[in-house]
Amino acid sequence: MTIIEIEIIFIVSLLIMAGLVSCFETSITAASRAKIHRLENEGDMRAKKLEKLLKNREKVVSVMLLANNAINIIASALTTKFLLDIFGEIGVLYASVFLTIIVIIFGEILPKTIALQYPEKCALLFCFLIEFLYKIFAPTVDVIQKIVEFSIKVLRLKKIAKTKESELEEIRDAVDLKAKEGAIFKYDKDLLDGVLDLSDTEISEIMVHRKDIESINRNLKISEILKRAIDIGYTRIPLWQDNQENIVAILNVRKLLKALHFYKGEIDKFDINEVTSAPLFSPNTNTLRSQLFLFRKNRQRLALVVDEYGSLQGLVTLEDILEEIVGEIKEQDENSEINIIKTKSGVFKIAGKALIRDVNKKLNLNIAEIEEAHNLSAYIINYLGRIPEEREHFIINKISFEILKKKNNDIILIKIKKNKE
């Protein structure tokens, strides 16, 4: 084998290596951590090795870039020398044109296109070679990174660290993107959005306001408590003493009915404490996620929401939180009030106590929630700085409002029409 043949084989080998490294680099950045993690759990040793590399993805990519540049420089030098020996000084031009075409097509575009099409397969296929290159070039990359970090300090540039909030936003963006691409259905998207909202939404935003809490006087006779409980229709009802904001116990109506059966109808002979439990109090700043854990820890399904001074603000249930994820849950025989109704003319009639979150979801609006104004009535009063009159019309942020019904200072029913842009 002649020296020329050896040089050709060496140059071709370097160009192939450059293409492979480009393929590795792209596959590492495009590979799904979730898919690799699943393969690792299934016992794939290559996935296990790759997962370790992906934990330090930035450094691995730096190694690939360094290796690729080193290979291209060596290949360029050898090709230039080879063509100079054959064609003389014009060989430099030939080398430049030849290498530019070869490197762009076979060293960059083709391997990176393949890697983007099959990122996990490419990364797994060459993970041992990636690890080998990583061990060779990692020390050099460490030195380069130190120089870069020093340069950043000199330039007084701040490194932006990834926060939990930014990572959640990335997940939201990914969900939105997949929904637009048709990869997931709208219902699935709503479920995922609901789960992601658990960490951002405070219980004060979904609670039943204290004025709307259905409760019973603890000092009433058992027979009267039973009648009132049946009228209310809930399985768990707060009991108050002295005043309605002083909740002292939570009545379990199912246990009450079982106890009545046990006492054979002599309802005023047993102690109400047998069918009640101590109330669970939660600060109004609790997130839905925190409240879920609190419900599970205390084996409760209902909590009373209080402010920083311990004053009663409202009530939240496990069902309220679940409805934020899956949507409204109704039993077949449940005749609860409908807070939002769409008329044939396309306008909406909405109860004043309807939560702004629900209004935004139903009407596809973006009404901003503010402190102490989580329902529509409070929002209007806060925005206007006064209590509007019945039949009064006004526009807030390109949305037409009309007060349909008012009782004393309480806004009962509102008409909303979305104005066209």
N, C-alpha and C positions, 0 to 999 in steps of 0.2 A: 504493500500500500504506500503510495507516494505521499509526500508532505502536503501537496495540494489537496489530495483526497481527505487527509486527516483534518486539515483546516476547514474544509467544507463540512465534514461531519460534525466538527466541534461547533461551528457557527450555527448550523441547522439545529443542533441539540440545544444550544443556548436560546434560540428563537422559540423552540418548542417549550422550553422551560419558562420563558417569559410569558407565553400564552397560558400555560398552566397556572402560573402564579397570579396572573390577572383573573383567571377563573376562580381561584381560591379566594382572592380578595373580595370579589363581588358576591360569591356564595356565602362568605362569612357575614357580610353586612345584610344580605337579603334573607338568610335562613331564619325560619321561625323558631324562636326559643321554645314555644309551646309544643311544636311537633318534635323537636329534638328531645325535650323533657319526656314526652310520651314514649318515644323510642327507648330512652334510657330506662324508664320504668318497666318496659317490656324485656329488658335484659340485653339490649344491643350495646356491646362494648365500645364500638366506634362512637355511638351517641354519648356514652359516658365520658369518653376522652374529649369529644367535641364540646360537651357542656362545660367542661373545665376551661377550655379555651374561650368559650363565649362569655364567661364571667369576666374576662379581661379583653373584651372585644376591641377596644380602642388600641390597645397595645399590639394585639395580633394584626390589626389592619396596618398599623405603622410598620410592623415587621414585613408584611407583604409588600408594602410600598417601597421599603428600603431594598428588599430582595429584588423586586422587579426593576427598580432603577439601576441597581448594581449589575444585573444580568444584561440589561439593555446597553449600558455603557461599555461593558466588556465585549458584547456582540458587535457594537458599533466600531470599536477600536480594531477588532480582529478583521471585520469585513473591509474596513478602509485600508488596512495593511495588505490584505489579500488582493483587493482590486488595484491598489497602487503597484504591486509587484507585477500584475498582468498588464494593465493599461497605462501605467505611468501616472502623471499628475491628474489627468482626466478621470482617473479611477476614484478620486475623492467625490466628484460630482455623481458618478455612477453609484457609489456607496450611499450617498445621501438620499438619492431618489429611490434606490432599491430598498433600503432599510425603512424609509418613511412609509412606503406602500405596504411592505410586509408587516411592520410593527403595528400600523393602524388597523389593517384588516385582520391579520392572524394573531397579533399580540394583544389587541384591545377589543375591537368590535365583536368578532366571532366568539372568543371565549367568554366575554362578559354577557353576550346575548344568551349563550347556552346556560351560564350560571344563573341568570335571571329567570330562565324558563324552569330550571331544575335546581334551585338553591340548596335544598336539603340533601338531594342525591349527590351533588358535586362536593358539598362540604364533607359528607360522610365518606365518599369515595377516596378523597385525598387527605383525610384528617391526620393520618400518620406522617405524611409528607409535610403538612402544615406544622405539626408539632416539631418535626426535625428542623425546619427553617426557623421556627420560633426559638428553639434552643441555640441556634447559631447566631441569629441576629439580635436577640433580646438584649444582651449587654450593650450593644451599640445603640439600640433604641433608647435604653435607659439614659445613656449619656446625652443623646439628642434631646430627650424630653426635659432633662435638667436645663439644657441651654434654652429650650423654648420657654420653660417656666420662668427662668431668669429674665428672658426678653420681655415676657408678659408683665413681670413686676416692674421692669424699667419703663415700659410704656404705660404703666398704671392701669392696665386693663383688668377688670374683675371677671373671675371665672364664675359663670352662672351654674350653681348646683341644681340638680334635679330635685324637685320637691314632690311630696305626696300629691299635692294639688295638680302639678303639671303632669304627673303620670296619669292621674285620673282623667285629665283633659285629653291626653293622648288616647286613652281607652275610649272615651266618648267619641272622639273624632274617628277612630277606627270603626266603631259601631255605626256611626252616621254614613261613613264611606261604604261599608258593606251593605247597608240598607239601600243606598242609592244604586249600588251595583246589582241589587236583587239577590244577593247572597243570603240575606236573612229577611224574614217577613216583618211587616210593620208590628204585629203583635209581639214577636220576639224582641224587636228593637225597643218597644215600650217596656217590656219586662226588664231588659238590660239597663235601660235608662233609669227605671225605678229603683233597681238595686244600687246603681251608682249614686243616686240621689240620697240614699240612706245616710251617707256620711256628711252630706252638705245641708240637709234639711233639719231644722230644729222642731221639736214637738209642738212648740207654740204656734207653728205655721199650720198644723193640721188638727189641733185640739178643738173640742167642743167648748165654746166660751162659757164662762161661769153662769151667765144669765140664761143659757140654754140647757143647763144641766138638769135632768129629771132626777129629783131626790125626794126622800120621805123623812118625815119627822120621826126621830128615834123613839120619842115618848108616846107615840100612838099605841093603841091596843093592837095585838097581833092581827085580829080580824080586819082592822082598818088598814094596817100595813099590807096585808094580803090583797085586799081590794084595790088599793092604790098600785101595788106591784103588778097586778093583772092588767090594770088600765095602762100602765107605762109600757109593758110588753118586753122589757129587757131581762136578761138572765142575771145580771149583776147591777145593783142599784145602790148609790151612796145613801147613807143614813146621817141626818144632821141633828144637832142638839143646840138649843138656844137660838141660833140663827143659821140660815141656809149655807153660809160659807164656812161653818164649823162642822166639817165632816168628821164623824167619829168612828164610822164602821162602813163596811161594804156588805150588803145583803146578797146572799146567794139564793136566788128564787127557786132553783131546782131543789136545793137542800131543804128549803122551807116547805115545798110541796111534799117531799118525802117525809119530813117530820110530821106534817099534818096527817098524813096517812098512818104513820106509826102511832100517833096519839088519838087516832080514830075520830078526828073532827073536833076534839076538845082543844081548840086552837089557842085559847087564852091561858092554858095551863103550863105551857113550856116556855123556857127562857129563850128570848130572841138571840142571845149570844151564841147559842148552839149552831146557828146558821149564818153567822156573820164572821168577818175577818177584819183584821186591822188594815186601814187604808195604806196604800203605797204612795208616797209623795215623791215627785220628781221635779227637779229644777227646770224652768221653761227653756233653758239653754241646752238641754240634752239633745243630742242628735237622735234621729230615728234609729240609727245603728246602735248607739249606746242604750237606748230605751229597750230595744229588742233583747239585748244581753241582760238588762235589768229585769225584764219580765221573766226570762228563763231562769235567772239566778233565784228570784223570789217566788217562782211558780205562780205568778199573777198574770191576769189578762187585762187589768184596768189600773190606771194610775191617775192620781190627782196632780195637776200641774200647778206649781207655786213659783212666785218670783223670788228675788233675792231677800225680800223681807218676810217670806213665809206666807204671804197672802195668796189666797186661792185665785188662780187665773183661768183654770179650765180643767178638762178631763180628756184623757187619751186612752184608747184601748188597743189591744193587739190587732184587732180587726182593722182599725184605722190605718195602722202601719202597713198591714198586708195589702190594703186597698191602694196604697201608694205604689205598690209593685205590680199587682195584677189587675187593678181597676176595681170598680165598685162591686162589692159582694152582696147579693140579695138572696134571701130565701124565697121559695115559691109563694108563701103566704104572707110575705112581708110587704106592708103598704106604707113604707116610709115616704117622707116628703121628697118630692123631686125639686131640687134647687135650681135647675137650669132647664128651660123648655124653649125649643125652637119653634116659632110659628110658621104658618104657610107662607107668609110674606118675607120670610128670611131674617126677621128680627128675633132677638132673644129676650125672654122674660126670666129674670134671675132674682132669686131671693136675696135680700140684703145680707143675710148671714152666710151666703155662699163663700167658700174660701177662694181667695185670689188664685191660688194654685190650680184649683178645679176650673175656674173661669178661663184661665190661660190655656189649659189643656183642651177644654171643650171648644173654645172659640178661636184657638190658635193665635192668641194675643201675647203681649209681653208687658203686662201691667206690673210695675215694680212693687214688690212687697217692702213695707217699711215697718219700723218699730211700732208696736201697738196697733197695727193696721193690717191684719192678715185676712179680713173678710172685705167684701165689696162695699158694704155700708160704711165701715170705718175708713176705707180708702177714699171714698167720695168726700166724707166730712173733713178728713185731714187735708185733702187737696184744696177744697173750697175754703176751708177755714171757718165754716159755719154749717148749720144743718139746713139742707135745701127744703123747699116747700113741695107739697104734693102737686103733680102735673108740671113741675119746673123742668125745662129743657136746658142742657148745657153740653159743651164738647170738651173732652179731656184727651189730649194727645191723639187727635183725629178719630176719636170714638164718641158717638152721640149717646147721651144718657137722658133718660126721662124717669122721674120718680112717679111710679104708678100708684103706690100705696104707702101711707105713713101712719104710724100709731104713736101719738105723743111725739117724742123725739127719736123714735126708732124707725128706721127705713125698712119697710117690709118687702116691697117688690119694686124692681127696677127694670126698665126696658133699655136694651143696648142694641145699637146698630153700628156695624163697622162701616165707616165711610170709605169709598173707593179712593185709591191714591190719585 
